[in-house]
Amino acid sequence: MLHTLTPHDRAFVPMFLGLVLAAWLALAAWGLSPYARYLAHDWTQLGIAASLCAALPAGAALLPALVYVAGWALMTAAMMLPTTLPLVLVFRRLTRPRRDAGKLLALLLAGYLAAWLAFGLAAHLLGLALLALVQRSAWLTFNGWLVAAVVLLLAGVFQFSSLKHRCLEACRSPLGHVTARWRGARPRWESLDIGLAHGVHCVGCCWLLMLLMFAVGAGSIGWMLALGALMALEKNSPWGRRLAAPLGVALVAMAVGVTAHGLGA
């Protein structure tokens, strides 16, 4: 891809990657700070956060949700924005002559992140429901490995599904994706729609891989880097299609290993 960049692209790409790097640095700083525990589900029981939850109207529900949204948005920006670079370059070449090109690009990225934010909220609600279930089951409390094993198994099997491959092919075709939705009649709405539709396809091909973050810990920078790199390779590398099957086999093998360890413990 780099050898096809125009001089205008070569000035933009470092800025785009700098934005991604800033998101990673912010995540790392958060993880190393005294406030890293605030990313956990029970953070509102600690220190000043507990006081704020008690003082604010509906604070016990609102404040944790706001912090979760902020953390998820930052994690999504760090992990997933690099995978959108081909789409962003195609869109910029199409809209560059327009005076509002910068605003349209911002709308495209907002639409993309909105799709991941919706998924993150759904995953968070699922996690809360699972937590409530675990709290009611003594067996699950002492056998938490089952959750990780199930997520790993589902993620591995999903790598072989037709939905995975359809969404992945849509993500790997940024030119067709943009030209199918851009008419220029309603530029702001069309920009948002392009980003949102691309985000939906991206969620469709990667949602179970992202759920692994909930199984291994949403604050793990190492896992974020590894999963982000895998998803970027799948979507953007010439041989990305070939990764699906080996990755699926590896995830299923990990599920078997976690299960064997859990049953043997």
C-alpha positions in Angstrom: 0.0 0.0 0.0 2.8 2.4 0.8 4.2 2.5 -2.7 0.8 3.7 -4.0 0.7 6.7 -1.7 0.5 10.2 -3.2 2.6 13.0 -1.8 -0.6 14.3 -0.1 -1.1 10.9 1.5 2.5 10.8 2.7 1.9 13.9 4.6 -1.3 12.6 6.1 -0.3 9.0 7.1 2.2 10.1 9.8 -0.4 12.3 11.4 -3.0 9.5 11.3 -0.5 7.0 12.8 0.5 9.7 15.4 -3.2 9.8 16.5 -3.2 6.1 16.9 0.1 6.2 18.8 -1.4 8.8 21.1 -4.3 6.5 21.9 -1.9 3.7 22.8 0.2 6.0 25.0 -3.0 7.2 26.8 -4.0 3.6 27.4 -0.6 2.7 28.7 -0.5 5.8 31.0 -4.0 4.9 32.3 -2.9 1.3 33.0 0.2 2.4 34.9 -1.5 5.2 36.9 -3.1 4.9 40.3 -6.5 5.0 38.5 -6.0 1.8 36.5 -8.4 0.0 38.9 -11.2 2.3 37.7 -11.4 0.2 34.5 -12.5 -2.8 36.6 -16.2 -3.4 37.2 -15.9 -2.8 41.0 -14.1 0.5 40.7 -17.0 2.6 42.0 -16.6 1.0 45.5 -13.2 2.7 45.9 -12.1 6.1 47.1 -13.4 9.3 45.5 -15.3 7.4 42.8 -17.6 5.9 45.4 -18.3 9.4 46.8 -19.1 10.7 43.4 -21.4 7.8 42.7 -23.2 8.6 45.9 -23.4 12.3 45.4 -24.5 12.5 41.7 -28.1 11.8 40.7 -28.2 8.3 39.4 -24.4 8.3 39.9 -24.1 4.6 40.8 -25.2 3.8 37.2 -24.2 6.9 35.3 -20.6 7.4 36.4 -19.4 3.8 35.8 -21.1 3.9 32.4 -19.3 7.1 31.4 -15.9 5.8 32.5 -16.5 2.5 30.7 -17.5 4.3 27.5 -14.4 6.5 27.7 -12.1 3.5 28.3 -13.8 1.4 25.5 -13.6 4.3 23.0 -9.9 4.8 23.7 -9.2 1.1 23.4 -11.2 0.9 20.1 -9.3 3.9 18.7 -6.0 2.3 19.6 -6.8 -1.2 18.3 -9.1 -0.6 15.4 -8.3 2.8 13.8 -5.1 1.4 12.2 -7.2 -1.2 10.3 -9.2 1.7 8.7 -6.2 3.3 7.0 -7.0 1.9 3.5 -10.6 3.2 3.8 -9.5 6.6 5.0 -7.0 7.0 2.1 -9.6 6.1 -0.5 -12.2 8.5 1.1 -9.7 11.3 1.3 -8.7 11.0 -2.4 -12.4 11.2 -3.3 -13.2 14.2 -1.1 -9.9 16.1 -1.1 -11.1 18.8 -3.5 -13.9 19.8 -1.2 -13.5 22.6 1.3 -15.2 20.5 4.0 -13.0 17.4 3.5 -11.7 17.4 7.0 -15.2 17.5 8.6 -16.3 14.7 6.3 -13.4 12.6 7.3 -14.2 13.2 11.0 -17.8 12.1 10.4 -16.6 8.9 8.7 -14.4 8.1 11.7 -17.2 9.0 14.1 -19.5 6.6 12.3 -16.9 3.8 12.4 -16.3 4.3 16.1 -20.1 4.5 16.8 -20.5 0.9 15.5 -17.8 -0.3 17.9 -19.2 1.7 20.8 -22.6 0.1 20.3 -20.9 -3.3 20.3 -19.0 -2.3 23.4 -22.1 -1.3 25.3 -23.8 -4.6 24.3 -20.7 -6.6 25.5 -20.7 -4.6 28.7 -24.3 -5.5 29.4 -23.6 -9.1 28.6 -20.7 -9.0 31.0 -22.8 -7.6 33.8 -25.4 -10.3 33.2 -22.7 -13.0 33.3 -21.3 -11.4 36.5 -24.7 -11.6 38.1 -25.0 -15.3 37.1 -21.5 -16.1 38.5 -22.5 -14.4 41.8 -25.5 -16.7 42.1 -23.5 -19.9 41.3 -20.9 -21.2 43.7 -19.7 -23.6 41.1 -19.1 -20.8 38.5 -17.4 -18.7 41.2 -14.7 -21.3 41.6 -14.6 -22.4 37.9 -14.2 -19.0 36.1 -12.0 -20.8 33.5 -15.2 -22.0 31.8 -16.0 -18.4 30.6 -12.6 -18.1 29.0 -12.8 -21.6 27.4 -16.2 -20.9 25.9 -15.2 -17.5 24.5 -12.0 -19.0 23.0 -14.0 -21.9 21.5 -16.6 -19.6 20.0 -14.0 -17.3 18.6 -12.1 -20.2 17.1 -15.2 -21.8 15.5 -16.4 -18.4 14.2 -13.1 -18.1 12.2 -14.6 -20.8 9.8 -18.0 -19.3 9.4 -19.4 -17.7 6.2 -20.4 -14.6 8.1 -16.8 -14.0 9.2 -15.6 -14.3 5.6 -18.4 -12.1 4.1 -17.7 -9.3 6.6 -13.9 -9.7 6.1 -14.2 -9.4 2.3 -16.3 -6.3 2.8 -13.6 -4.8 5.0 -10.9 -5.7 2.5 -12.7 -3.8 -0.3 -12.5 -0.1 0.7 -12.8 1.3 -2.8 -16.0 -0.6 -3.6 -17.4 0.2 -0.1 -16.9 4.0 -0.6 -18.0 4.2 -4.2 -21.2 2.2 -3.5 -22.3 4.8 -0.9 -20.9 8.1 -2.0 -23.0 10.3 -4.3 -22.1 13.7 -2.9 -25.8 14.8 -2.7 -25.8 14.6 1.2 -22.1 14.6 1.9 -22.3 14.7 5.7 -24.8 11.9 6.0 -23.0 9.8 3.3 -19.7 10.2 5.2 -21.3 9.1 8.4 -23.0 6.2 6.6 -19.7 5.0 5.0 -18.0 4.9 8.4 -20.9 3.3 10.2 -21.3 0.6 7.5 -17.6 -0.1 7.5 -17.7 -0.3 11.3 -20.6 -2.8 11.2 -18.7 -5.0 8.8 -15.6 -4.7 11.0 -17.6 -5.7 14.1 -19.1 -8.6 12.1 -15.7 -10.1 11.3 -13.9 -9.3 14.6 -16.5 -9.2 17.4 -15.6 -12.5 18.9 -11.9 -11.7 18.8 -12.7 -8.4 20.7 -14.8 -10.4 23.2 -11.5 -12.1 24.1 -10.6 -8.8 25.8 -13.3 -9.5 28.4 -12.0 -13.0 28.9 -8.3 -12.1 29.3 -8.8 -8.6 30.9 -9.7 -5.4 29.2 -6.8 -3.6 30.7 -4.1 -5.8 29.2 -2.0 -3.7 26.8 -0.2 -6.8 25.6 -3.4 -8.6 24.6 -4.7 -5.4 23.0 -1.5 -5.2 20.8 -1.6 -8.8 19.9 -5.3 -8.8 18.9 -5.1 -5.5 17.2 -2.2 -6.7 15.1 -4.1 -9.9 14.2 -7.1 -8.0 13.1 -5.1 -5.5 11.1 -3.3 -8.3 9.3 -6.5 -10.1 8.5 -8.1 -7.0 7.0 -5.2 -5.3 5.3 -2.4 -7.7 4.4 -2.3 -9.5 1.0 -2.4 -12.9 2.7 -4.9 -11.9 5.4 -7.5 -14.4 4.2 -5.1 -17.2 4.9 -4.9 -16.3 8.6 -8.5 -17.2 9.4 -8.1 -21.0 9.5 -4.8 -21.2 11.4 -6.1 -18.6 13.9 -9.3 -20.6 14.3 -7.3 -23.8 15.0 -5.1 -22.0 17.5 -8.1 -20.6 19.4 -9.8 -23.9 19.6 -6.6 -25.5 20.8 -6.3 -22.8 23.5 -9.9 -23.5 24.5 -9.1 -27.2 24.9 -6.0 -26.4 26.9 -7.9 -24.1 29.3 -10.6 -26.7 29.7 -8.0 -29.5 30.4 -6.2 -27.3 32.9 -9.5 -26.2 34.6 -10.8 -29.8 35.0 -7.4 -31.0 36.2 -7.1 -28.3 38.8 
